[in-house]
Amino acid sequence: MPPVQLDTNCEGPLALNDNAFELCRQFIQPQGDRFFQQVNRYNDYLVEVAKRPGYKSGDTLKLILPFLKAHGLTNAQAEAYSRKNVSLVPGAEGAFKFLHSRDFPIFEISTSYRPFAEAVGLRLGFKKERIFSTALDLDRYSLSAVEAAELKRLQGEIVAAPSIELPPDAADLAAPAAEAIAVLDRIFGELLPRIPIGALLQEVNPMGGPEKAKAVTDSLAPTKLAMADMVYVGDGITDVPAFEAVRAGGGLAISFNGNREAVHAAEVIVVADSAWPIAMLIAIVQLWGKEGVLEVACPETRDKSRCLVLPEAVIEPIARGLEGRLFNLYDQSAENLDQVVEESQAMRAKLRGETIAALG
């Protein structure tokens, strides 16, 4: 059988949560949900519109940490909340039990904080040493009552600022959004660096896009496999550099209920209401390599069917897992990729909820 290694993102392909958003909603009061959305859109602005040096997709996870600390979040609380509130993609437990039985290396590469990434990974049988994620250690930082009060005041400014709606070009930024961005520029660029807790912004490095691409390469070192043996499953903008690295090395990049950026960057697009299509595709790779998946994913024509025969021991658990489930499979030659994007984003919203699905 062809060698294969599976590296997968956590939030999206494995779990329905957005753990950072949920931590803010739970521990930052009032309006922790709006606070997170404002900071997340600000980071999107810095990365996608202003293209400001030093920022990348995923850096929201460091920007919110001083405020979580100000509201008293500890390592133990983050770990307990993460363990208690894991919401897995339907079918994930069965699908990954099947995949682990196939005896090949599986890694989790997640922007999520370590407590949540481990909570998901351990539920699904991942080894701890095969989980790459964003380190979190709030307890090592001290915070005075004066600093905490100031952070809560600044949080109020962020929440009260106009909503940030982003155009493709910075020159087209509407006045209310520009006003909000000026507020956050002052807070994150001028005020936080002046106080001790601002060190968090320099010392925490989230597992963003570039880090995920590096983690894919690093994950191959212990397994001694090549990038051409890699299957990477992702769903968001932080997965795009990993998709690009895998495709450049001859591996297979799969978008699972991805957003627009993920769909356009992947080679194969899965739209599904369960994790079992991933199990099916990996089984195909093990039997026929990447070309087998591309054959199944390509558009069916009169002279080219989308059909591969799987052994009974493989097809039986997959068929049970897929029974009653919805899924569609596409590749980049799909006739109307914009419709595929819409379908993928609709399934993303159906499974994860509109709010979380929109966070990227």
N, C-alpha and C positions, 0 to 999 in steps of 0.2 A: 504494500500500500504506500502511496506517496506520503512523505512526512508532512506534518501540519502542526502549527502552533496557533492557538486562538488568544488574541488580546482583545479585551472588550472594555468599553466605557461602562460606568456604573449607572448613573442617573439617566434613564432612558431605556437602554437595552436590558438592564437588570432590575432597576427600581423605578417606581413612579414618582418618588419624592424629588424635591429640590431642598436638600437638607439645610443649606445656608439660609434660604428664604424662610424655611420653617422655624429655624432657631431665632431669627429676628422677629417673626410673628409671635413666637411664644415668650421670648425673654425681654424684648424691647417694647416698652409701653410708654405712651400710647402710640398706636399706628405703626407698629414695627413692620407690617407688610408694606405700607407705602414708603417707609424709610428705605427698605431694601430695594424696592422698585426704582426709586429715585437714584440711589447710588449705582445700581446696575445699569440704568440708562446713561448715567454720567460716564461710567467706564466704557460703555459702548461708544459714546461720543468721542472719548479720548482715543480709542483704538481705531474705530471705523471711519470717523468723520475728520477729526482733527489730526489723526495719525501722530499723536504726541509721543516722542521718544520716551522709552522707559515704561510704557504701559502695554498690556496685552490682554486678550480675552481671558477671563478667569480671575483677574485681579480684584474684582468685587470682593472676593473672599478675604483679601487682606484689608481692604478699605473699611469693612464693617466691624473688624475685630475690636478696635478701641471702644466702640460703642457697646458691643456685647459685654466687654469687660466692665464698662461703667455701670451696666445693669446687673452686675454680679455673677455673670456666667463663669462657672469653674470647669475644669477638665472633667470632673466626676459628673457634673450636671449634663455636659455635652454628651458624654458617653452614655449615660443612662437614658437621656431623651432620644438619642440616635438609635439605641438598641430597641427601645419600646415602640418607636414610630416607623420602623421599616415597612414600606408597602411595596411588595414585589410585583413585577410584571406578571400577569396571569400566565401560568404554566412554567414559570422560571425554575421552580424547585424540581419539577419532573424533568424538564429539558436538560438542566445541568447535572442532575443525577445520571441521566443517560450519557451525557457528554463525558463526564468523569469516568464512566465505565469503559469508555473507548480508549483510555490509557494514552493520552497525549497531553502536552503541557498547555495549561490555561492560566492566563494572567488577567488581573483587573487593573486598568489604568484610569484613574479617576481624578477629576478636579476636586471632588468632595473632600471635606476634612477627614483625617484618618479615622476618627471614631465611627463615622457613618460608613465609610468605605469598608472598614473591617466588619462592621455589623452585617452589611449586605453580603460581603464575601464569605464570611463564616457560615451564614445561613445557607449559602449555595455550594459549600464544599471547597472553596478556594483555600490554598495554603497562605498563611500570613506573609511569608516571604515572597509571594507572588502577587502582592497587592501594592501598587504604586499610587500615592495619593498626597494630598496637602497636609503637611505636619501641623499639628495644633497643640500648643502648650500655653494656655492662658495663665496658668498658675505661676509661671516663672516671672511674670511681670507684676510689679506693684503699682497701685493706683491710689492717690490720695483722695480724700473726700472732696477737696476743692477741684481737682481734675475731673472727678466723676460728675460733679455738678456742672462744670463747664461743658463736658461732652454731651450731657443731657440737654443743655441749652442749645448747643449746636445741632443736635439731632432735631430739635424743634424747628430750627431754621430750615433744615433740609426738607422736613415734612411740609412746612408752610410754603416753600418755594413752588412756583408753577411747575406743572408736569413737563417732563422733557420729551418732546416729540422730535425725532431726528429725521432730517432730510438727507438725501445722498451726498449733498455738498455743503460744507460749512458755510459757504457764502449765502445759502438759502435758509439759514437758521432763523426761525421766527423769533420775534422779540421776547415772548414769555419764556421760551426755552433758553434763549441767550441769558436772560435774567437769572434763571435757575442755575445755569452752568457757572455764571459768575459767582454765585453764592457758594457752590461746591468747590470751585477753584480756590476761593479764599480760604475755605475750611481745610481742604486737603493739601493745598499748595503753600499756605502761609501759616495758619494757626496750629494745626496738629504737629508739624515738624518742630515747633518751639517748645512743646511740652514733652516730658519723659515718655509717656505712653506712645508718642509718635514714633518711637523706635520700632514698634510693630510693623509700620509701613515699610521700613527698610529691611527688616530681618525675616519677615515671612515671605516666602516665594511660592505662590500657588502653582499647582500642577496645571498650568495653562497650555496653550497650543504648542509652543516650542518644547516645553518640558514633556508633553505627551509624546512628541516625535522622538525625543531622546530616550524616553522610557521604553518605547517599542524596541529601539536598538539595544538598550541595556538588557531587556528581557530575553534577548536571543543569546546573550553570553552564557548563562548557565545551561541552556538547552543544546547549545552547539548547532542550532539550526540557522538557516539563511533567511533573509528577508523574503525571498521567493516562496518560502514555506509558510509565510505569515498570512493569517486572516485577521483583519482588524474590523471590529464592529463599533460604530459610533453613531451619534445622532445630532451633534451640535457644532457650533463654530470652533470650539476648542479642539475638536477632533480633526479639523481640516488639515493641519500640518502632519498629523499621523497618517491620514489618508494619503497625502502626497508622498510621504516617505515610503509607505508600503507599496504604493503603485509604481513608484520609480524603481523599487527593488524587485518588481515582478510578483509581489504578493497581491492579495485580494482585499479591497476596501469595500465594506458593506455599510450602507446607511440603514438604520432600523428606526422607522417612524421619525426620520430626520427633519430638521428645518431646512430652509432653502439652501443655506450654505452647505450643509451636509449632503443633501441630494445631489447638488451640482459637483461636489468633490469626489463622491464615491463612484465605484465602478458598477456596483449592483445595489439596487434600492429595494428594500423590503418594507411593505406596508402591512402591518399585522396586529391583531388584538391578542396575541400570545407570543411567548418566546420560542415556541416549537419550530417555526420556520428556520431559526438560526441553527437548531440542532439538525434539521434536515440538510441545510446547506453544508454544514461541517462534515456530515456523514458522506455527502457527495464528494467533497474535496478529498476525504480520506480514500475514497474508492477510485475517483477519476481525476483528481487534481482540480486546479482552478478552472480548467477548460470545461469540466463537467458542469460547474455552476454557471459559467457563461452560456453554455448551451441551453440550460434550463431557463435562464433569465432573458435570453434574447427573444424578440417578438416572434410568435409562431406564424409561419406562412404555409401556403399550400404544399410546397415542396420541402418544408423543414418543420418537423414537429418538435414540441418541447417535451421530450419523454426520455427518462432514464429508468432502468430497472434496478431496484435496490434489493439486496438479499432479505429474506423473510425476517431474520433476526434484527435487522435494522429497520425495515419498514413497519413492522408490527407496533413497536412503541411510538414511533413517529406518527403513524396513522391514528393511534389512540389519542395522542396529544393534540393532533390537529382536528379531531372530530368536533364538528360544530363551531369551529373557529373560522375567522376571516383572514385571508392574506392574499396579497398580490405581489408579484415579483417583476422587476423591470431592470433594464440596463440603460446605459447612456444613449442608446439608439432609439429609445422610446419616441414615438411619433410626436407627442406633445409633452415635453418635459415639464412645462409650466403646470399642466393638469396633474402630473405625477407629484409635483411639489405640493399642490393644493390638497391632494388626497393624503399625502404623507403627513402634512401639518394638521389635517382634520383628524386623522387617527391619533396623532400625538395629543391633541386637545381632548379627544374623547377619553383616552386612557388616563391622562395626567391632570386634566382640568385646564380650562382656558388660561388661568393666571400663570400656573407653572409652565405650561407649554410655551407661553410667550416670552419666558425669561431667557431663552437661548440655549 
